[in-house]
């Protein structure tokens, strides 16, 4: 399999991207080739630093970079020679099967949607972002690709989320819930109530409405919502985790006795960090586009980038997109 990597995306590009690509190449031999897209001189410098060479890696030079704060649609139109656009082009022309980027999320969504187009029967793409919980991970879908989703988009998200959980994550019977303000059918807005009615008739294991606490406390594999709600949830959880860690460190350092206790509990702290560490999840798939597109956090470490490439390879290997096409087509035939 061949994967395009946006080498200039993120806060620490191209250093972390090249390092992560080197780690992925070493650990995942099924990857035939990694195309690093970006400014050639900067990428070469990092390739030399990490002693990364050979037939498995190739530089695809480009002159432009999309900044993290640039407007998505404008960046795609105006910067046609940007690393994100050129990386998507490699998937569009069939050179690669997937793209991995930790750059501007909006630009990645726009480029993939405009250049690759949607899978047959899918109207809008959705980002499936994993959120660690008591039972493993809950995937928020959509986490920001489509902030103004319609009820039928949510149904398509449910079908795509079910396929992704089954085939890429190995969940036998994914439990899929709808984000609302109460478990009862009638709770929520007109939008969520309409979504609920449609989801009850969808070919998925729909468990009904879920609330905020269910993200962490309940065995739910996919939680459906529009991109506005999903993005707020995701960023709120990230910020909460950071501030809690800061508070814990402050309190531990406030006295010698607490510091001693922390040393004794070091193993527990390490395991808790492992369970919640975003690096282990790597990236989030943009479901619904023709081609695999994995989007990572802008501050991703090399380990996170390695795992984002792994996620891309798994989506290719398990043929996620063909399975989505089949599931969407079957649903459309029944509800024609």
FISE-798904 format. One record per residue (C-alpha): residue number from 1; residue in one letter; x, y, z. Coordinates in steps of 0.2 Angstrom, whole numbers. Example, Ala and Ser with C-alpha at 12.3 -4.5 7.8 and 13.67 -1.06 7.14 Angstrom:
# FISE-798904
DOSE / pos / code / c1 / c2 / c3
DOSE / 1 / A / 62 / -22 / 39
DOSE / 2 / S / 68 / -5 / 36
END
This chain:
# FISE-798904
DOSE / pos / code / c1 / c2 / c3
DOSE / 1 / X / 0 / 0 / 0
DOSE / 2 / X / 5 / 18 / -4
DOSE / 3 / X / 2 / 33 / 8
DOSE / 4 / X / 4 / 51 / 5
DOSE / 5 / X / 9 / 61 / 20
DOSE / 6 / X / 7 / 80 / 22
DOSE / 7 / X / 25 / 83 / 28
DOSE / 8 / X / 22 / 102 / 31
DOSE / 9 / X / 6 / 100 / 42
DOSE / 10 / X / 6 / 103 / 61
DOSE / 11 / X / 15 / 113 / 74
DOSE / 12 / X / 31 / 104 / 72
DOSE / 13 / X / 33 / 100 / 54
DOSE / 14 / X / 42 / 93 / 45
DOSE / 15 / X / 52 / 86 / 60
DOSE / 16 / X / 39 / 76 / 69
DOSE / 17 / X / 31 / 71 / 53
DOSE / 18 / X / 47 / 63 / 45
DOSE / 19 / X / 51 / 55 / 62
DOSE / 20 / X / 34 / 47 / 63
DOSE / 21 / X / 35 / 41 / 45
DOSE / 22 / X / 52 / 33 / 48
DOSE / 23 / X / 44 / 24 / 63
DOSE / 24 / X / 29 / 18 / 53
DOSE / 25 / X / 41 / 12 / 39
DOSE / 26 / X / 51 / 2 / 52
DOSE / 27 / X / 36 / -5 / 61
DOSE / 28 / X / 23 / -8 / 47
DOSE / 29 / X / 31 / -18 / 33
DOSE / 30 / X / 15 / -19 / 23
DOSE / 31 / X / 17 / -1 / 19
DOSE / 32 / X / 25 / -1 / 2
DOSE / 33 / X / 29 / 17 / 0
DOSE / 34 / X / 27 / 34 / 9
DOSE / 35 / X / 26 / 50 / -1
DOSE / 36 / X / 32 / 65 / 9
DOSE / 37 / X / 24 / 80 / 2
DOSE / 38 / X / 31 / 97 / 6
DOSE / 39 / X / 46 / 109 / 4
DOSE / 40 / X / 60 / 98 / -2
DOSE / 41 / X / 75 / 105 / 7
DOSE / 42 / X / 67 / 105 / 24
DOSE / 43 / X / 61 / 87 / 21
DOSE / 44 / X / 78 / 81 / 16
DOSE / 45 / X / 86 / 89 / 31
DOSE / 46 / X / 75 / 78 / 42
DOSE / 47 / X / 77 / 63 / 32
DOSE / 48 / X / 96 / 64 / 35
DOSE / 49 / X / 93 / 67 / 53
DOSE / 50 / X / 83 / 52 / 55
DOSE / 51 / X / 93 / 41 / 43
DOSE / 52 / X / 77 / 38 / 33
DOSE / 53 / X / 81 / 33 / 15
DOSE / 54 / X / 78 / 19 / 2
DOSE / 55 / X / 64 / 14 / -10
DOSE / 56 / X / 50 / 16 / 4
DOSE / 57 / X / 51 / 35 / 5
DOSE / 58 / X / 49 / 48 / -9
DOSE / 59 / X / 48 / 67 / -8
DOSE / 60 / X / 35 / 76 / -18
DOSE / 61 / X / 40 / 94 / -18
DOSE / 62 / X / 28 / 108 / -17
DOSE / 63 / X / 30 / 127 / -14
DOSE / 64 / X / 16 / 132 / -3
DOSE / 65 / X / 10 / 128 / 15
DOSE / 66 / X / -7 / 130 / 22
DOSE / 67 / X / -6 / 139 / 39
DOSE / 68 / X / -16 / 132 / 54
DOSE / 69 / X / -27 / 147 / 55
DOSE / 70 / X / -30 / 150 / 36
DOSE / 71 / X / -48 / 149 / 30
DOSE / 72 / X / -51 / 131 / 22
DOSE / 73 / X / -60 / 135 / 6
DOSE / 74 / X / -49 / 150 / 2
DOSE / 75 / X / -33 / 140 / 5
DOSE / 76 / X / -39 / 126 / -7
DOSE / 77 / X / -43 / 138 / -21
DOSE / 78 / X / -28 / 149 / -19
DOSE / 79 / X / -14 / 137 / -14
DOSE / 80 / X / -15 / 124 / -27
DOSE / 81 / X / 3 / 120 / -24
DOSE / 82 / X / 1 / 117 / -5
DOSE / 83 / X / 7 / 101 / 3
DOSE / 84 / X / -11 / 96 / 8
DOSE / 85 / X / -17 / 99 / -10
DOSE / 86 / X / -3 / 90 / -18
DOSE / 87 / X / -5 / 75 / -6
DOSE / 88 / X / -24 / 74 / -10
DOSE / 89 / X / -19 / 74 / -28
DOSE / 90 / X / -9 / 59 / -26
DOSE / 91 / X / -24 / 50 / -20
DOSE / 92 / X / -35 / 57 / -33
DOSE / 93 / X / -24 / 51 / -47
DOSE / 94 / X / -22 / 34 / -40
DOSE / 95 / X / -4 / 35 / -35
DOSE / 96 / X / -8 / 33 / -17
DOSE / 97 / X / -23 / 25 / -7
DOSE / 98 / X / -23 / 36 / 8
DOSE / 99 / X / -17 / 53 / 14
DOSE / 100 / X / -12 / 57 / 32
DOSE / 101 / X / -11 / 75 / 38
DOSE / 102 / X / -10 / 84 / 54
DOSE / 103 / X / -12 / 101 / 46
DOSE / 104 / X / -27 / 113 / 45
DOSE / 105 / X / -42 / 102 / 48
DOSE / 106 / X / -54 / 113 / 38
DOSE / 107 / X / -42 / 113 / 23
DOSE / 108 / X / -40 / 94 / 24
DOSE / 109 / X / -59 / 92 / 24
DOSE / 110 / X / -61 / 105 / 10
DOSE / 111 / X / -47 / 97 / -1
DOSE / 112 / X / -53 / 79 / 1
DOSE / 113 / X / -71 / 84 / -2
DOSE / 114 / X / -68 / 95 / -18
DOSE / 115 / X / -54 / 84 / -26
DOSE / 116 / X / -59 / 66 / -21
DOSE / 117 / X / -78 / 69 / -20
DOSE / 118 / X / -90 / 58 / -10
DOSE / 119 / X / -93 / 40 / -10
DOSE / 120 / X / -109 / 35 / -20
DOSE / 121 / X / -124 / 39 / -9
DOSE / 122 / X / -115 / 49 / 4
DOSE / 123 / X / -119 / 67 / 5
DOSE / 124 / X / -107 / 74 / 18
DOSE / 125 / X / -91 / 68 / 25
DOSE / 126 / X / -89 / 65 / 44
DOSE / 127 / X / -74 / 64 / 55
DOSE / 128 / X / -74 / 50 / 68
DOSE / 129 / X / -63 / 55 / 83
DOSE / 130 / X / -59 / 42 / 96
DOSE / 131 / X / -62 / 47 / 114
DOSE / 132 / X / -55 / 35 / 128
DOSE / 133 / X / -68 / 29 / 140
DOSE / 134 / X / -71 / 14 / 153
DOSE / 135 / X / -74 / 2 / 139
DOSE / 136 / X / -60 / 7 / 127
DOSE / 137 / X / -65 / 21 / 115
DOSE / 138 / X / -80 / 30 / 110
DOSE / 139 / X / -80 / 38 / 92
DOSE / 140 / X / -87 / 55 / 90
DOSE / 141 / X / -95 / 56 / 73
DOSE / 142 / X / -95 / 70 / 67
DOSE / 143 / X / -81 / 79 / 76
DOSE / 144 / X / -80 / 95 / 65
DOSE / 145 / X / -82 / 91 / 46
DOSE / 146 / X / -100 / 96 / 44
DOSE / 147 / X / -106 / 109 / 57
DOSE / 148 / X / -124 / 110 / 49
DOSE / 149 / X / -129 / 92 / 46
DOSE / 150 / X / -146 / 87 / 41
DOSE / 151 / X / -155 / 72 / 49
DOSE / 152 / X / -152 / 61 / 34
DOSE / 153 / X / -133 / 65 / 36
DOSE / 154 / X / -133 / 59 / 53
DOSE / 155 / X / -141 / 42 / 47
DOSE / 156 / X / -127 / 41 / 35
DOSE / 157 / X / -114 / 44 / 49
DOSE / 158 / X / -122 / 30 / 58
DOSE / 159 / X / -120 / 18 / 44
DOSE / 160 / X / -102 / 24 / 41
DOSE / 161 / X / -98 / 23 / 59
DOSE / 162 / X / -105 / 5 / 60
DOSE / 163 / X / -95 / 0 / 46
DOSE / 164 / X / -79 / 8 / 52
DOSE / 165 / X / -81 / 0 / 70
DOSE / 166 / X / -84 / -17 / 63
DOSE / 167 / X / -71 / -18 / 49
DOSE / 168 / X / -57 / -6 / 55
DOSE / 169 / X / -59 / -8 / 74
DOSE / 170 / X / -65 / -26 / 75
DOSE / 171 / X / -81 / -22 / 85
DOSE / 172 / X / -93 / -37 / 82
DOSE / 173 / X / -109 / -27 / 86
DOSE / 174 / X / -105 / -9 / 87
DOSE / 175 / X / -117 / 1 / 99
DOSE / 176 / X / -122 / 17 / 91
DOSE / 177 / X / -130 / 32 / 101
DOSE / 178 / X / -137 / 49 / 97
DOSE / 179 / X / -130 / 64 / 107
DOSE / 180 / X / -145 / 72 / 116
DOSE / 181 / X / -150 / 79 / 133
DOSE / 182 / X / -159 / 64 / 140
DOSE / 183 / X / -161 / 46 / 136
DOSE / 184 / X / -180 / 47 / 133
DOSE / 185 / X / -185 / 46 / 114
DOSE / 186 / X / -194 / 63 / 116
DOSE / 187 / X / -179 / 73 / 123
DOSE / 188 / X / -169 / 85 / 113
DOSE / 189 / X / -172 / 97 / 99
DOSE / 190 / X / -183 / 95 / 83
DOSE / 191 / X / -167 / 90 / 75
DOSE / 192 / X / -162 / 76 / 87
DOSE / 193 / X / -180 / 69 / 88
DOSE / 194 / X / -180 / 68 / 69
DOSE / 195 / X / -163 / 60 / 69
DOSE / 196 / X / -169 / 48 / 82
DOSE / 197 / X / -184 / 42 / 71
DOSE / 198 / X / -174 / 39 / 56
DOSE / 199 / X / -160 / 30 / 66
DOSE / 200 / X / -173 / 18 / 73
DOSE / 201 / X / -176 / 12 / 55
DOSE / 202 / X / -157 / 11 / 50
DOSE / 203 / X / -148 / -5 / 48
DOSE / 204 / X / -137 / -2 / 64
DOSE / 205 / X / -137 / -7 / 82
DOSE / 206 / X / -145 / 10 / 88
DOSE / 207 / X / -146 / 11 / 107
DOSE / 208 / X / -155 / 27 / 107
DOSE / 209 / X / -151 / 44 / 115
DOSE / 210 / X / -135 / 46 / 125
DOSE / 211 / X / -129 / 60 / 136
DOSE / 212 / X / -113 / 68 / 140
DOSE / 213 / X / -108 / 56 / 154
DOSE / 214 / X / -111 / 41 / 143
DOSE / 215 / X / -96 / 46 / 133
DOSE / 216 / X / -85 / 40 / 147
DOSE / 217 / X / -96 / 29 / 158
DOSE / 218 / X / -106 / 18 / 145
DOSE / 219 / X / -102 / 5 / 132
DOSE / 220 / X / -105 / 15 / 117
DOSE / 221 / X / -94 / 13 / 102
DOSE / 222 / X / -100 / 28 / 91
DOSE / 223 / X / -109 / 44 / 96
DOSE / 224 / X / -118 / 53 / 82
DOSE / 225 / X / -120 / 72 / 82
DOSE / 226 / X / -117 / 87 / 70
DOSE / 227 / X / -100 / 93 / 68
DOSE / 228 / X / -103 / 109 / 78
DOSE / 229 / X / -108 / 98 / 94
DOSE / 230 / X / -94 / 85 / 91
DOSE / 231 / X / -81 / 98 / 89
DOSE / 232 / X / -86 / 107 / 105
DOSE / 233 / X / -86 / 90 / 114
DOSE / 234 / X / -69 / 85 / 108
DOSE / 235 / X / -61 / 101 / 112
DOSE / 236 / X / -69 / 103 / 129
DOSE / 237 / X / -63 / 85 / 134
DOSE / 238 / X / -45 / 89 / 128
DOSE / 239 / X / -45 / 105 / 138
DOSE / 240 / X / -52 / 97 / 154
DOSE / 241 / X / -39 / 83 / 153
DOSE / 242 / X / -25 / 96 / 151
DOSE / 243 / X / -31 / 106 / 166
DOSE / 244 / X / -34 / 91 / 177
DOSE / 245 / X / -16 / 86 / 174
DOSE / 246 / X / -10 / 103 / 178
DOSE / 247 / X / -20 / 104 / 194
DOSE / 248 / X / -14 / 86 / 200
DOSE / 249 / X / 4 / 91 / 196
DOSE / 250 / X / 2 / 107 / 206
DOSE / 251 / X / -5 / 98 / 221
DOSE / 252 / X / 8 / 84 / 221
DOSE / 253 / X / 22 / 97 / 221
DOSE / 254 / X / 14 / 107 / 236
DOSE / 255 / X / 21 / 96 / 249
DOSE / 256 / X / 35 / 83 / 251
DOSE / 257 / X / 23 / 70 / 258
DOSE / 258 / X / 12 / 72 / 242
DOSE / 259 / X / 27 / 70 / 231
DOSE / 260 / X / 32 / 54 / 240
DOSE / 261 / X / 15 / 47 / 238
DOSE / 262 / X / 16 / 52 / 219
DOSE / 263 / X / 32 / 42 / 218
DOSE / 264 / X / 24 / 27 / 226
DOSE / 265 / X / 9 / 29 / 214
DOSE / 266 / X / 20 / 32 / 198
DOSE / 267 / X / 15 / 15 / 190
DOSE / 268 / X / -4 / 20 / 192
DOSE / 269 / X / -1 / 37 / 185
DOSE / 270 / X / 9 / 29 / 170
DOSE / 271 / X / -5 / 17 / 166
DOSE / 272 / X / -19 / 30 / 167
DOSE / 273 / X / -9 / 41 / 155
DOSE / 274 / X / -7 / 26 / 143
DOSE / 275 / X / -26 / 23 / 143
DOSE / 276 / X / -29 / 42 / 139
DOSE / 277 / X / -14 / 46 / 128
DOSE / 278 / X / -20 / 53 / 111
DOSE / 279 / X / -3 / 47 / 103
DOSE / 280 / X / -10 / 29 / 104
DOSE / 281 / X / -25 / 33 / 93
DOSE / 282 / X / -15 / 43 / 80
DOSE / 283 / X / -28 / 51 / 69
DOSE / 284 / X / -46 / 52 / 64
DOSE / 285 / X / -53 / 45 / 48
DOSE / 286 / X / -63 / 57 / 37
DOSE / 287 / X / -77 / 45 / 32
DOSE / 288 / X / -87 / 47 / 16
DOSE / 289 / X / -74 / 53 / 4
DOSE / 290 / X / -67 / 43 / -11
DOSE / 291 / X / -50 / 38 / -3
DOSE / 292 / X / -44 / 36 / 14
DOSE / 293 / X / -40 / 52 / 23
DOSE / 294 / X / -33 / 52 / 41
DOSE / 295 / X / -33 / 69 / 51
DOSE / 296 / X / -22 / 71 / 66
DOSE / 297 / X / -20 / 84 / 80
DOSE / 298 / X / -9 / 99 / 75
DOSE / 299 / X / 3 / 96 / 90
DOSE / 300 / X / 5 / 77 / 86
DOSE / 301 / X / 21 / 69 / 91
DOSE / 302 / X / 31 / 57 / 80
DOSE / 303 / X / 22 / 43 / 89
DOSE / 304 / X / 5 / 50 / 85
DOSE / 305 / X / 10 / 52 / 67
DOSE / 306 / X / 16 / 34 / 66
DOSE / 307 / X / 0 / 28 / 73
DOSE / 308 / X / -10 / 40 / 61
DOSE / 309 / X / -1 / 31 / 47
DOSE / 310 / X / -6 / 14 / 55
DOSE / 311 / X / -24 / 20 / 55
DOSE / 312 / X / -23 / 24 / 37
DOSE / 313 / X / -15 / 7 / 33
DOSE / 314 / X / -28 / -2 / 43
DOSE / 315 / X / -42 / 7 / 34
DOSE / 316 / X / -35 / 2 / 17
DOSE / 317 / X / -32 / -16 / 23
DOSE / 318 / X / -49 / -19 / 29
DOSE / 319 / X / -57 / -11 / 14
DOSE / 320 / X / -67 / 2 / 24
DOSE / 321 / X / -73 / 12 / 9
DOSE / 322 / X / -80 / -3 / -1
DOSE / 323 / X / -89 / -9 / 14
DOSE / 324 / X / -97 / 9 / 16
DOSE / 325 / X / -102 / 9 / -2
DOSE / 326 / X / -111 / -8 / 0
DOSE / 327 / X / -120 / -3 / 16
DOSE / 328 / X / -125 / 14 / 10
DOSE / 329 / X / -132 / 6 / -6
DOSE / 330 / X / -141 / -7 / 3
DOSE / 331 / X / -150 / 6 / 14
DOSE / 332 / X / -154 / 17 / -1
DOSE / 333 / X / -162 / 2 / -10
DOSE / 334 / X / -173 / -2 / 5
DOSE / 335 / X / -178 / 16 / 7
DOSE / 336 / X / -180 / 21 / -11
END
